[in-house]
Amino acid sequence: MRLSANFHRIYTLMQRLYGSQENCEIHLEKLLLMLFEMYHLREESLKKVDRKREIEQDWLLSQELVGMSLYTNRFAGTLQDFKEKIPYLEELGVNYIHLMPLLEAPDGSNDGGYAVSNYQKVNPKFGTMEDLREITKMFREKGMCLMLDMVMNHTSDQHEWALQAKQGNPTFQDFYHCYENRSIPNQFEATMPQVFPESAPGNFTYVASLEKWVMTVFHNYQWDLNYTNPNVFVAMTQNLLFLANQGVDVLRMDAVAFTWKKIGTTCQNLEEAHLILQLMKACCQVTAPGLALLAEAIVAPEEVVKYFGLQPTSGYECDIAYHATLMALLWEASATKNTKLLYRSLENLPQKPYGTTWITYLRCHDDIGLGFEDQHIREVGYHPIAHRDFLVRYYSGDYENSTAKGAPFMFNPATGEARISGSLAALVGLENALKVNNSEAIEMAIDQILMLHAIILSFGGLPMLYYGDELGTTNNYDYLKNADEAYDNRWMHRPVIDWKKAEKRIRKSMLKKRGTGKKNSPESEIFNGLKHLIQLRKITSEFADKNSLKLEYCENSHLLAFLRWDSNGHKTLIMCNFDSKQHFAHEGILYRCGFFDRNKLVDRVTNKAPHFFEGNIEFAPYQFYWLSEQ
């Protein structure tokens, strides 16, 4: 039945991608036989999940989902060790876990595991595929979800396909972009940007054993796959469905924007890259419809929404995408103490299709890119180049009154641009405050951490915490001692969790930290503060992602406000102060949002009425409200 429903789409997409090739029909037949094979290998327990999610198609939109991304080895050790840490995640309230690169990768330089040498084996350092299946079974029993990475654009140069290519096998040389001289590579380079201009300049590497130039957009040990070859598409789709059959709920489609290459373009966000995702999604709908796809496309806002699929294919591409725009804007507003660019950019963000959702997040294993639209930057009175330079300097601690301890990442001398590395605690000044033992600065940083998390937990989407942030983990500088990591300062925000430090999360006092009595540790204040917010999120139906969000204006550029509602008329107004100083918002915003009796208002977080002063709502530094009527 599912094949009948999706066959026309599969056939049409195969024709659009590969119809000009003589053997397109043969590859279509190969693809369909593979789909049947992977379906018959799928366990009955997973088919039961498929049937349930076909009925409950909005399962990803639930306010009850809260995620965390983590490195298995740096969080726990092995997969067996990770099983013992599941109660910790349950204590916090997290039920959607992204285990970052888990598949087999070479020792040494492997881009943090994103240079995959075998898509159907777990890295022996972490365990086995059987260990993974045990975890997915545990997750199903607990109502938790697991997300793994599906590295789409490239493989390790140690993958069997690459090894065969190095041995002269023409079949597998065609799996990659291999050229005998620099003629074609030079044509590509004329319009292709560089991903890592400092550590991996250029987009091609000469491979002596091949006597050819190979496209390596990310690193010289990551060979770009040639998706113009239908054999590559079939093989990668089989790898995807193999992982689905291990019980994985979501696959994070890594570097999808780069998958199709065409001379004369940037080789990013091309139409064919979307067609590849649409075809893979159609194949999943046949064999494993309970599997969701996440587009890892950290690109311009108007490009990101295309990865959900555009008309007439809305919702037929990826189910989830990263809200990188919101993430970057929250950091911009935190640096400027001003929300005018945040408002300007968000109000111009295209609407996503209903039924799809965002990942809302503050930090991840990657750097912070500053991909705001130049036009919006100018409209709010900044100069694009100067403003981005300010942000990099601010978060690197190279600006007056900045206490951030981040670092510039991948400065590009051709454009003068850079990105930002650093842990959440380092970027908000907690690391510095702890170092100088400034109790007031510590409290201020903790308030800012909770305020920023309150936004991603309520904004609309699936909030994804980054491991260590729940404890206020600071930068890890040990990476400088490791030759395989020292060249990449993103390792500073990829910590090894200190579980003795994690024990400090246990509260010593129920008194407010600004009250009298023994103070709780920063770990306790952050962990328990997030735990409380997560619990509230899960019981607040307005926070389900039903495209029910409206930005509200406070006439105070230090404040952010937005309204959430559900189908039963329940409403919550979220208001946040981005400044380290006290501010006010006129109570007229309440009337505009339909709250006509301020005496009925309560802050869900504190279960108290908001503070008013002469007709204005009062905000302490970094204070936030989740306001609704009693």
C-alpha positions in Angstrom: 0.0 0.0 0.0 2.8 2.4 0.9 4.7 1.6 -2.3 1.5 2.2 -4.3 1.0 5.6 -2.6 4.6 6.7 -3.1 5.6 5.0 -6.4 4.7 7.9 -8.7 6.8 10.3 -6.6 9.7 7.9 -6.5 9.5 7.3 -10.2 9.2 11.0 -11.0 12.1 12.0 -8.8 14.3 9.2 -10.2 13.5 10.5 -13.7 14.4 14.1 -12.7 17.7 13.1 -11.2 18.8 10.3 -13.4 16.4 10.2 -16.4 19.1 11.4 -18.8 21.1 8.3 -18.1 20.5 5.2 -20.2 20.2 2.8 -17.3 17.8 4.8 -15.1 15.1 2.1 -15.2 17.7 -0.5 -14.0 18.6 1.6 -11.1 14.9 2.2 -10.2 14.4 -1.5 -10.2 17.5 -1.9 -8.0 16.2 0.7 -5.6 12.7 -0.8 -5.3 14.1 -4.3 -4.6 16.3 -2.8 -1.9 13.3 -1.2 -0.3 11.5 -4.5 -0.2 14.6 -6.2 1.3 15.0 -3.5 4.0 11.3 -3.7 4.8 11.4 -7.5 5.4 14.5 -7.0 7.6 12.5 -4.5 9.8 11.5 -5.9 13.2 7.8 -6.2 14.0 8.3 -3.8 17.0 9.5 -1.1 14.6 6.7 -1.8 12.2 4.3 -1.2 15.1 6.0 2.2 15.7 5.6 2.9 11.9 1.8 2.2 12.1 1.4 4.4 15.2 3.3 7.3 13.7 1.4 7.1 10.4 -1.7 7.8 12.5 -0.1 10.3 14.9 1.7 12.3 12.3 2.3 15.3 14.6 4.3 13.3 17.1 7.4 15.5 16.6 5.4 18.7 17.3 4.6 17.7 20.9 5.6 20.1 23.8 6.6 16.9 25.7 9.7 16.4 23.6 12.9 17.9 24.9 16.3 17.0 23.4 20.0 16.9 24.2 22.9 16.3 21.9 26.0 14.7 23.3 29.2 12.7 22.4 28.8 9.2 23.8 32.5 8.9 24.8 32.8 12.4 26.3 29.5 12.2 28.1 29.6 8.7 29.5 32.3 6.5 27.8 30.9 3.5 25.9 27.3 2.7 24.9 27.2 0.4 27.9 28.3 3.2 30.2 25.7 5.5 28.5 22.9 3.1 29.6 23.8 3.9 33.2 23.4 7.6 32.6 19.9 7.4 31.2 18.4 8.0 34.7 20.4 11.3 34.8 18.7 12.4 31.5 15.3 11.3 32.8 15.9 13.3 36.0 16.5 16.4 33.9 13.4 15.7 31.8 15.2 15.0 28.5 13.6 12.4 26.3 15.1 13.0 22.8 18.8 12.1 22.5 21.2 12.9 19.7 24.2 10.6 20.1 26.7 12.4 18.0 29.0 10.5 15.5 28.7 7.0 16.7 29.6 5.1 13.5 33.0 3.7 12.6 35.6 6.3 11.8 39.4 6.1 11.6 41.6 6.9 14.6 43.3 10.3 14.6 41.9 13.0 12.4 38.2 12.2 11.7 36.4 15.6 12.1 35.0 14.5 15.4 33.6 11.3 13.9 32.1 12.9 10.8 34.5 11.1 8.5 32.6 7.8 8.4 34.4 4.6 7.3 31.4 2.3 7.7 27.8 3.3 8.0 26.7 -0.1 9.3 29.1 -0.5 12.2 29.4 1.3 15.5 32.9 2.6 16.3 34.5 -0.2 18.4 35.6 2.5 20.9 31.9 3.0 21.8 30.6 -0.6 21.5 28.7 -2.6 18.9 25.6 -2.4 16.9 24.0 -4.8 19.4 24.7 -2.3 22.1 22.9 0.3 20.0 19.9 -1.9 19.5 19.7 -2.5 23.3 19.6 1.3 23.8 16.9 1.8 21.1 14.8 -0.9 22.7 15.2 0.8 26.2 14.3 4.1 24.7 11.1 2.7 23.1 10.1 1.2 26.5 10.7 4.6 28.2 9.0 6.7 25.5 12.3 8.3 24.5 13.6 9.0 21.0 17.1 8.5 19.5 18.7 10.5 16.7 21.9 9.5 14.9 24.0 11.2 12.2 23.7 10.2 8.6 26.8 11.9 7.0 25.5 12.6 3.5 28.1 14.6 1.6 31.2 12.6 2.1 32.9 9.5 3.5 36.2 8.9 5.1 39.1 8.2 2.7 39.3 4.9 4.7 35.8 3.8 3.7 35.7 0.6 1.6 34.5 2.6 -1.4 37.5 5.0 -1.2 39.9 2.1 -0.6 38.6 0.4 -3.7 39.0 3.7 -5.6 42.6 4.0 -4.5 43.3 0.5 -5.8 42.2 1.7 -9.3 38.6 0.3 -9.3 36.8 2.6 -11.8 33.4 1.6 -10.4 34.2 3.1 -7.0 36.2 6.0 -8.5 32.9 7.0 -9.9 31.5 7.1 -6.3 33.6 10.3 -5.9 34.6 13.3 -7.8 38.0 12.3 -9.3 39.9 14.3 -12.0 43.2 13.6 -13.7 44.2 17.2 -13.8 43.3 20.6 -12.4 41.2 21.7 -15.3 37.8 20.8 -13.9 38.7 21.4 -10.3 39.8 25.0 -11.2 36.4 25.6 -12.8 34.7 24.4 -9.6 37.0 26.5 -7.4 36.1 29.7 -9.3 32.7 29.9 -7.6 32.9 27.5 -4.6 33.4 29.1 -1.1 35.7 27.4 1.4 34.3 25.7 4.6 37.6 25.7 6.6 39.8 28.3 5.0 42.4 28.1 7.8 42.8 24.4 8.4 41.6 23.0 5.0 41.9 25.6 2.3 40.6 24.7 -1.2 38.1 22.1 -2.2 40.3 19.5 -3.9 43.1 17.2 -2.7 45.7 15.5 -4.9 45.8 11.8 -4.0 49.1 10.3 -5.1 47.9 6.6 -5.1 45.1 7.6 -7.5 47.2 10.1 -9.4 44.0 12.2 -9.4 42.5 15.2 -7.8 39.6 14.4 -5.4 36.9 16.8 -4.3 37.3 17.3 -0.5 35.2 20.2 0.5 35.5 19.7 4.3 38.9 18.0 5.0 41.4 16.2 2.8 40.4 12.9 4.5 36.7 13.4 3.7 35.9 12.5 0.1 32.8 14.1 -1.4 30.3 11.6 -2.8 29.2 11.8 -6.4 25.4 11.8 -6.3 25.2 12.1 -10.1 25.9 8.4 -10.0 22.7 6.6 -9.1 24.7 3.8 -7.5 25.7 6.2 -4.8 22.1 7.2 -4.1 20.9 3.6 -3.8 23.9 2.6 -1.6 23.4 5.6 0.7 19.7 5.0 1.0 20.3 1.5 2.0 22.7 2.7 4.7 20.0 5.1 5.9 17.4 2.3 6.1 19.9 0.0 7.8 20.2 2.6 10.6 16.4 3.0 10.7 16.1 -0.8 11.2 18.3 -0.6 14.3 15.5 1.4 16.0 16.7 4.9 15.3 13.8 7.4 15.4 15.4 10.4 13.6 18.4 10.7 11.3 20.3 13.9 11.2 21.1 14.4 7.5 24.5 16.0 7.8 25.8 18.5 5.3 22.8 18.0 3.0 23.3 21.5 1.4 26.5 20.3 -0.3 25.4 17.0 -1.8 25.1 18.1 -5.5 27.9 19.7 -7.4 27.7 21.8 -10.5 30.3 23.9 -12.2 29.5 27.7 -12.1 27.7 27.5 -8.7 28.6 27.6 -5.1 27.7 23.8 -5.0 25.4 24.5 -2.1 21.5 24.4 -1.9 21.1 23.3 -5.5 17.8 22.0 -6.6 19.1 18.5 -7.0 20.2 18.5 -3.4 16.5 18.9 -2.5 15.5 16.3 -5.0 17.9 13.8 -3.3 16.2 14.4 0.0 12.7 14.2 -1.4 13.6 10.9 -3.0 15.1 9.5 0.2 12.0 10.7 2.2 9.8 8.9 -0.3 11.8 5.7 0.2 11.5 6.0 3.9 7.7 6.4 3.6 7.6 3.0 1.9 10.0 1.1 4.2 10.2 2.9 7.5 7.6 5.7 7.8 8.2 6.0 11.5 11.6 7.5 10.8 12.0 11.3 10.7 14.7 13.2 8.8 16.4 16.3 10.1 18.1 18.7 7.7 21.5 19.8 9.0 21.5 22.9 6.7 23.1 25.9 8.4 22.4 28.3 5.6 20.6 31.6 5.0 17.0 31.8 6.5 15.2 31.8 3.1 17.2 28.7 2.1 16.6 26.8 5.4 12.8 26.6 5.0 13.3 25.0 1.6 14.6 21.8 3.3 11.1 21.2 4.6 10.0 21.0 0.9 8.3 23.7 -1.1 5.0 23.6 -3.0 3.9 21.1 -4.3 6.2 19.1 -2.0 5.7 20.9 1.3 6.5 18.5 4.1 7.8 15.9 1.7 11.5 16.6 2.2 12.7 16.8 5.9 10.6 16.8 9.0 12.9 18.9 11.1 15.6 21.6 10.5 17.9 23.6 12.8 16.7 27.1 13.6 20.2 28.4 13.2 18.8 31.9 12.6 17.2 32.1 16.0 20.3 30.7 17.6 22.6 33.3 16.1 20.2 36.1 16.7 19.9 35.2 20.4 23.7 35.5 20.7 23.6 38.8 18.8 21.0 40.2 21.1 22.9 39.0 24.1 26.0 40.9 23.0 24.2 44.1 22.1 21.7 43.9 24.9 19.3 44.9 22.2 16.5 43.0 20.3 16.0 45.2 17.2 17.9 42.9 14.8 16.3 39.8 16.4 12.8 41.2 15.7 13.7 42.5 12.2 15.1 39.1 11.1 12.4 36.9 12.7 9.6 38.9 11.3 11.0 38.3 7.8 11.6 34.6 8.2 9.4 32.6 5.8 6.7 30.4 7.5 7.6 26.7 7.6 5.0 24.1 6.4 2.5 22.9 9.1 3.5 19.5 10.4 7.3 20.2 10.3 9.3 21.6 13.2 12.5 23.4 14.2 15.3 22.4 16.4 15.6 25.4 18.7 19.0 25.5 20.4 21.7 27.7 21.9 24.9 25.7 21.5 26.0 22.6 19.7 29.2 20.8 18.8 29.8 23.3 16.0 30.7 27.0 15.9 28.3 29.9 15.9 27.9 31.4 12.4 26.7 35.0 12.0 24.4 34.4 9.0 22.1 37.4 9.4 20.9 39.1 6.3 23.1 42.2 5.5 19.9 44.1 4.5 18.4 43.5 8.0 21.6 44.6 9.7 21.6 47.9 7.7 17.9 48.4 8.4 18.5 48.5 12.2 21.4 50.9 11.9 24.5 48.7 11.9 27.2 48.2 9.2 27.3 44.5 8.3 31.1 44.0 8.3 31.6 46.1 11.4 28.8 44.5 13.3 30.0 40.9 12.7 33.5 42.0 13.6 32.1 43.4 16.9 30.3 40.1 17.7 33.5 38.1 17.1 35.5 40.4 19.2 32.9 40.6 21.9 32.6 36.8 22.3 36.4 36.5 22.1 36.7 38.8 25.1 38.5 41.4 22.9 36.0 44.2 23.6 35.5 46.7 26.4 33.5 45.3 29.3 33.2 41.9 27.6 33.7 38.9 30.0 33.2 36.3 27.3 35.8 33.6 26.9 35.2 32.3 23.4 37.5 32.4 20.4 37.3 33.3 16.7 36.9 30.2 14.4 38.0 30.0 10.8 38.9 33.6 10.0 38.7 34.1 6.3 41.2 36.7 5.1 39.4 37.0 1.7 36.2 38.2 3.4 37.4 39.3 6.8 34.7 37.1 8.4 35.0 34.6 11.2 32.7 32.4 13.4 32.7 31.9 17.1 33.7 28.9 19.3 33.1 28.6 23.1 30.8 26.9 25.6 27.6 28.5 26.7 29.1 29.2 30.2 32.2 30.8 28.7 30.2 33.0 26.3 27.8 34.4 28.9 30.7 35.2 31.3 30.1 32.4 33.8 33.6 31.0 33.3 35.2 34.4 33.9 33.0 35.1 37.0 33.9 31.7 38.5 37.6 32.4 37.9 37.5 35.8 39.7 35.0 34.5 42.2 32.5 37.4 41.6 29.3 36.2 43.2 27.2 38.9 41.6 28.5 38.1 38.1 28.0 34.4 38.7 24.3 35.0 39.6 23.9 37.3 36.6 25.4 34.7 34.2 23.1 32.0 35.6 20.1 34.2 35.1 21.1 34.8 31.5 21.6 31.0 30.9 18.1 30.3 32.3 16.6 33.2 30.3 18.1 32.0 27.0 16.9 28.4 27.7 13.4 29.7 28.5 13.3 31.1 25.0 14.2 27.9 23.2 11.9 25.9 25.4 8.9 28.1 24.6 9.6 29.5 21.1 8.1 26.7 19.0 10.0 23.6 18.0 11.9 20.8 19.6 14.4 22.4 22.1 17.8 20.8 22.0 20.1 21.3 25.0 23.8 20.7 24.5 25.5 18.4 27.0 27.3 20.1 29.8 25.2 23.3 29.5 22.8 21.9 32.1 25.7 22.1 34.6 27.3 25.3 33.4 30.3 23.5 32.0 33.1 25.9 31.0 35.6 25.6 28.1 37.8 22.5 27.8 41.3 23.6 27.0 42.8 20.1 27.1 42.2 19.9 23.3 45.4 21.9 22.9 47.4 19.0 24.1 46.0 16.7 21.4 47.6 17.0 18.0 44.4 15.6 16.3 42.3 18.4 17.9 44.6 21.3 18.5 44.1 22.8 15.0 40.3 23.1 15.6 39.2 25.3 18.6 35.7 23.9 18.4 37.0 21.2 20.7 37.0 23.8 23.5 33.2 23.4 23.7 33.2 19.6 23.4 33.8 18.7 27.1 34.4 15.5 28.9 31.8 15.5 31.6 33.1 15.5 35.2 30.6 13.3 37.0 31.9 14.4 40.4 31.1 17.9 39.4 27.7 16.8 38.2 26.9 15.7 41.8 26.9 19.3 42.7 23.5 19.6 41.0 21.9 18.2 44.1 20.3 21.2 46.0 21.7 22.0 49.4 19.1 24.7 50.1 15.6 25.5 48.8 16.2 29.2 49.5 16.4 31.5 46.6 20.0 32.2 45.7 19.6 35.9 46.5 18.0 35.2 49.9 19.6 34.3 53.1 21.1 30.9 54.0 23.6 28.7 52.2 23.9 29.3 48.5 23.4 26.5 46.0 26.2 25.7 43.6 26.0 27.1 40.0 25.6 23.5 38.8 22.6 23.1 41.1 21.0 26.4 40.1 21.3 25.8 36.4 20.4 22.1 36.5 17.3 22.5 38.7 16.3 25.7 37.0 16.3 23.9 33.6 14.6 20.9 35.1 11.8 23.1 36.4 11.4 24.9 33.0 11.3 21.5 31.2 8.6 20.2 33.5 6.5 23.3 32.9 7.0 23.1 29.1 5.7 19.5 29.0 2.4 20.5 30.6 1.9 23.7 28.6 -0.1 22.8 25.5 0.6 26.2 24.0 4.2 25.2 23.5 3.4 22.4 21.0 4.7 23.5 17.6 1.4 24.1 15.7 2.7 27.3 14.0 1.1 29.3 16.8 3.5 32.1 17.5 3.2 35.8 17.1 6.0 38.3 17.9 4.8 41.2 20.1 6.4 44.6 20.5 7.2 46.2 23.9 8.5 49.6 22.8 11.6 48.7 24.7 14.5 47.5 22.5 16.0 45.5 25.4 13.0 43.2 25.6 11.7 40.3 23.6 8.1 39.2 23.7 6.0 36.6 21.8 2.6 35.0 22.2 1.9 31.3 22.1 -1.6 29.7 22.1 -3.4 26.4 21.6 -6.6 25.3 19.8 -8.6 25.7 23.1 -7.8 29.4 23.5 -5.1 29.0 26.2 -2.4 31.6 25.8 1.0 32.3 27.2 3.0 35.5 26.8 6.7 35.1 26.9 8.7 38.2 27.8 12.5 38.4 28.3 15.0 41.1 29.3 18.3 40.8 27.4 20.0 43.5 29.4 22.0 43.4 32.6 20.0 46.4 33.9 16.4 46.8 35.1 13.8 47.6 32.4 10.1 48.1 32.0 7.4 47.3 29.4 4.1 49.2 29.3 1.2 47.1 30.3 -0.6 47.9 27.1 1.1 44.8 25.6 -1.1 42.7 27.9 -4.3 44.2 26.4 -3.1 43.7 22.9 -2.6 40.0 23.7 -6.1 39.6 25.1 -5.2 39.8 28.8 -7.6 42.4 30.1 -7.3 41.9 33.9 -3.8 42.1 35.1 -4.9 40.8 38.5 -5.5 37.4 36.9 -2.0 37.1 35.5 0.5 34.7 36.9 4.0 33.8 35.9 4.0 30.1 35.2 7.7 29.8 36.3 7.4 31.3 39.7 3.6 30.9 40.2 3.5 34.5 41.2 2.0 37.7 39.8 4.4 39.8 37.7 5.8 43.0 39.2 4.2 46.2 38.1 5.4 49.8 38.6 3.2 52.7 37.6 1.5 50.9 34.8 4.6 49.1 33.6 5.7 45.5 33.9 9.0 45.4 35.8 12.0 43.3 34.7 15.1 42.6 36.7 18.3 42.0 34.8 17.9 38.9 32.5 14.4 38.3 34.0 11.8 36.4 32.0 8.1 35.7 32.4 5.8 33.0 31.0 2.6 34.8 31.6 -0.9 33.3 31.5 -4.3 33.8 33.3 -5.1 31.9 36.4 
